[in-house]
Amino acid sequence: MFQLSSNSTVAEIEASSPEMLVILKSSGIFKDGDETDISIGQLCFNFGLHPQVILNMLAQATPKEIPDGIDVSAIEAMGLVELVEHIEKEHHEFLRDRLPVIVKLANEVAEKDESYIELEKLLIRVAGELEEHLLHEEEALFPMCRDMEKDGAIKATACGDKVAGPIECMKREHNDCSEDLATMRELAHDYELPAGADESLIKLLSYLAEFEANTVHHIYKEDEQLFPRALDTQIALREAKQ
């Protein structure tokens, strides 16, 4: 069984995981026609990169299980810009509308029951981190996607002119967020209502379940649909200019 390491060659990656090869090309350190018997470690050395940076990117290539409630065929039928706009409407707007309400409810519940204080702290932190994450997407990757589909080129943002950079950052944040969702569910006792729950707690647990489901869909659509397509589009544009 193939085990990814700094000693893995491009040929091994190509034979084992086409998804990893796409990501490797998107990084700019390998392109079609280059020698494939070179290792990841040597490639990174040639470009002055630490191998772990590229290895972390490649490790994200494993497809995720499709969450319940997602119509993959409908998502796949969308163009790149249409998918970006769908994510902004269905997920970014949802988070900005719902998270302040969730934090307020968590504060009300924690004031009445100290057992929910850790949940309140977690939600305050997650709300702040997600707002930064949304802004990063809207100011970097999403404009890049719009540029590629509409203009056939990328105007450099604060993250440069390659989609692989912001994508790698966003994937790490997605992993962190997934861990936070699991902790949230645990602290909220799987969203089960205790005896005598008041209106604030009933609403909070209902909204948390909705928030988790929406965010799981959000992460899947980006990790498995938007990010690979953005990488593929930039590679195609680069190759068309050669």
C-alpha positions as CSV (number, residue, x, y, z in Angstrom):
1,M,0.0,0.0,0.0
2,F,1.3,3.5,-1.0
3,Q,2.6,5.5,2.0
4,L,3.1,9.2,1.3
5,S,6.4,10.6,2.5
6,S,9.1,13.0,1.4
7,N,10.8,10.1,-0.3
8,S,7.7,9.4,-2.5
9,T,8.3,10.1,-6.2
10,V,6.0,11.9,-8.5
11,A,5.7,8.6,-10.5
12,E,4.4,6.8,-7.3
13,I,2.0,9.6,-6.6
14,E,0.7,9.6,-10.2
15,A,0.1,5.8,-10.1
16,S,-1.5,5.9,-6.7
17,S,-3.6,9.1,-6.5
18,P,-4.6,11.3,-9.5
19,E,-6.1,13.7,-6.9
20,M,-2.7,14.1,-5.3
21,L,-1.1,14.8,-8.7
22,V,-3.6,17.6,-9.4
23,I,-2.7,19.2,-6.1
24,L,1.0,18.8,-6.7
25,K,0.7,20.5,-10.1
26,S,-1.3,23.3,-8.6
27,S,1.5,24.0,-6.2
28,G,3.7,25.1,-9.1
29,I,6.7,22.8,-8.3
30,F,5.8,20.2,-10.9
31,K,4.2,20.4,-14.4
32,D,3.5,18.0,-17.2
33,G,6.7,17.0,-19.0
34,D,8.9,17.2,-15.9
35,E,10.8,14.1,-14.8
36,T,8.6,11.9,-12.6
37,D,11.3,9.9,-10.8
38,I,12.1,12.8,-8.6
39,S,11.1,12.7,-4.9
40,I,8.9,15.2,-3.1
41,G,11.8,16.0,-0.9
42,Q,14.0,16.9,-3.8
43,L,11.3,18.9,-5.5
44,C,10.8,20.9,-2.4
45,F,14.6,21.4,-2.0
46,N,14.8,22.7,-5.5
47,F,12.1,25.3,-4.8
48,G,13.3,26.2,-1.3
49,L,10.2,24.7,0.4
50,H,9.9,22.6,3.5
51,P,8.6,19.1,2.4
52,Q,5.9,19.1,5.1
53,V,4.1,22.0,3.5
54,I,3.6,20.0,0.3
55,L,2.9,16.8,2.2
56,N,0.2,18.4,4.2
57,M,-1.4,19.6,0.9
58,L,-1.2,16.2,-0.7
59,A,-2.6,14.5,2.4
60,Q,-5.9,16.3,1.9
61,A,-6.6,14.5,-1.3
62,T,-8.6,11.6,0.3
63,P,-12.3,12.0,-0.7
64,K,-14.7,12.5,2.1
65,E,-18.0,10.7,2.6
66,I,-20.9,12.6,1.1
67,P,-23.0,14.1,4.0
68,D,-26.8,13.3,4.1
69,G,-28.9,15.9,2.2
70,I,-26.4,17.0,-0.4
71,D,-27.4,16.7,-4.1
72,V,-23.9,16.1,-5.6
73,S,-25.2,16.1,-9.2
74,A,-26.7,19.6,-8.7
75,I,-23.4,20.9,-7.2
76,E,-21.4,19.3,-10.0
77,A,-23.6,20.9,-12.6
78,M,-22.7,24.4,-11.3
79,G,-20.0,26.5,-12.9
80,L,-17.1,27.7,-10.7
81,V,-18.7,31.2,-10.1
82,E,-22.1,29.7,-9.7
83,L,-20.8,27.4,-7.0
84,V,-19.0,30.3,-5.2
85,E,-22.3,32.3,-5.2
86,H,-24.2,29.2,-4.0
87,I,-21.8,28.8,-1.0
88,E,-22.0,32.5,-0.2
89,K,-25.8,32.4,-0.2
90,E,-26.4,29.1,1.5
91,H,-23.5,29.1,4.0
92,H,-21.9,32.5,4.5
93,E,-25.2,34.3,4.9
94,F,-26.5,31.5,7.1
95,L,-23.4,31.8,9.4
96,R,-23.5,35.6,9.7
97,D,-27.3,35.5,10.4
98,R,-27.3,32.6,12.9
99,L,-24.0,32.7,14.8
100,P,-24.7,35.9,16.7
101,V,-28.1,34.5,17.8
102,I,-26.4,31.2,18.9
103,V,-23.8,33.1,20.9
104,K,-26.5,35.2,22.6
105,L,-28.5,32.1,23.5
106,A,-25.4,30.3,24.8
107,N,-24.8,33.3,27.1
108,E,-28.3,33.2,28.4
109,V,-28.2,29.5,29.0
110,A,-24.7,29.6,30.7
111,E,-25.9,32.3,33.1
112,K,-28.6,30.0,34.3
113,D,-26.7,26.8,34.2
114,E,-22.9,26.7,34.8
115,S,-22.5,23.3,33.1
116,Y,-22.9,25.2,29.8
117,I,-20.1,27.7,30.4
118,E,-17.5,25.6,28.4
119,L,-20.0,25.4,25.5
120,E,-20.4,29.2,25.6
121,K,-16.7,29.7,25.5
122,L,-16.3,27.4,22.6
123,L,-19.0,29.1,20.6
124,I,-17.6,32.5,21.1
125,R,-14.2,31.4,19.8
126,V,-15.7,29.5,16.9
127,A,-17.9,32.4,15.8
128,G,-14.8,34.7,15.7
129,E,-12.7,32.2,13.8
130,L,-15.4,31.5,11.3
131,E,-15.9,35.2,10.5
132,E,-12.2,35.5,9.8
133,H,-12.4,32.3,7.6
134,L,-15.4,33.7,5.6
135,L,-13.5,37.0,5.0
136,H,-10.4,35.1,3.8
137,E,-12.5,33.2,1.3
138,E,-14.3,36.3,0.1
139,E,-11.2,38.4,-0.2
140,A,-8.8,35.7,-1.7
141,L,-10.1,32.5,-3.2
142,F,-13.5,33.6,-4.3
143,P,-12.2,36.6,-6.4
144,M,-9.6,34.2,-7.9
145,C,-12.4,31.8,-9.0
146,R,-14.4,34.7,-10.5
147,D,-11.3,36.0,-12.3
148,M,-10.5,32.5,-13.8
149,E,-13.9,31.9,-15.1
150,K,-14.7,35.4,-16.3
151,D,-11.3,36.7,-17.4
152,G,-9.2,33.5,-17.9
153,A,-6.6,34.9,-15.5
154,I,-6.1,35.8,-11.8
155,K,-5.4,39.2,-10.4
156,A,-3.1,38.8,-7.5
157,T,-4.7,39.2,-4.0
158,A,-3.0,39.4,-0.6
159,C,-2.5,35.7,-0.9
160,G,-0.7,35.9,-4.3
161,D,-1.9,34.6,-7.6
162,K,-2.1,30.9,-7.0
163,V,-5.2,29.2,-5.6
164,A,-3.2,26.5,-3.9
165,G,-2.1,28.9,-1.1
166,P,-5.4,30.0,0.2
167,I,-6.8,26.5,-0.3
168,E,-4.2,24.9,1.9
169,C,-4.9,27.4,4.6
170,M,-8.7,26.9,4.3
171,K,-8.4,23.2,4.5
172,R,-6.4,23.4,7.7
173,E,-9.1,25.7,9.1
174,H,-11.8,23.2,8.0
175,N,-10.1,20.4,9.9
176,D,-9.9,22.6,13.0
177,C,-13.6,23.5,12.6
178,S,-14.6,19.8,12.2
179,E,-12.9,19.1,15.5
180,D,-14.7,22.0,17.1
181,L,-18.0,20.7,15.8
182,A,-17.4,17.3,17.5
183,T,-16.5,19.1,20.8
184,M,-19.6,21.3,20.5
185,R,-21.8,18.2,20.0
186,E,-20.2,16.6,23.1
187,L,-20.7,19.6,25.3
188,A,-24.3,19.9,24.1
189,H,-24.9,16.3,24.9
190,D,-25.8,15.4,21.3
191,Y,-28.4,18.1,21.3
192,E,-30.7,16.1,23.6
193,L,-33.1,18.1,25.6
194,P,-32.8,17.7,29.4
195,A,-35.9,17.5,31.5
196,G,-37.3,20.9,32.3
197,A,-35.4,22.7,29.5
198,D,-36.5,26.3,29.1
199,E,-37.1,28.2,25.8
200,S,-33.5,29.5,25.5
201,L,-32.0,26.0,25.8
202,I,-34.5,24.5,23.5
203,K,-33.7,27.1,20.8
204,L,-29.9,26.8,21.4
205,L,-29.8,23.1,20.9
206,S,-32.0,23.3,17.9
207,Y,-29.9,26.0,16.3
208,L,-26.6,24.1,17.2
209,A,-27.9,21.0,15.3
210,E,-28.8,23.2,12.3
211,F,-25.4,25.0,12.5
212,E,-23.5,21.7,12.5
213,A,-25.4,20.3,9.5
214,N,-25.0,23.5,7.5
215,T,-21.3,23.7,8.3
216,V,-20.7,20.0,7.4
217,H,-22.3,20.7,4.0
218,H,-20.2,23.9,3.7
219,I,-17.0,22.1,4.3
220,Y,-17.8,19.2,1.9
221,K,-18.8,21.5,-0.9
222,E,-15.5,23.4,-0.7
223,D,-13.1,20.5,0.1
224,E,-14.6,18.1,-2.5
225,Q,-16.0,20.4,-5.1
226,L,-14.8,24.0,-5.1
227,F,-11.2,23.5,-4.2
228,P,-10.4,20.7,-6.7
229,R,-12.2,22.6,-9.5
230,A,-10.3,25.8,-8.7
231,L,-7.0,23.9,-8.8
232,D,-8.0,22.2,-12.1
233,T,-9.1,25.5,-13.7
234,Q,-5.8,27.2,-12.8
235,I,-3.8,24.3,-14.2
236,A,-5.8,24.3,-17.4
237,L,-5.3,28.0,-17.8
238,R,-1.6,27.7,-17.2
239,E,-1.2,24.9,-19.7
240,A,-3.2,26.7,-22.3
241,K,-0.7,29.6,-22.2
242,Q,2.3,27.3,-22.8
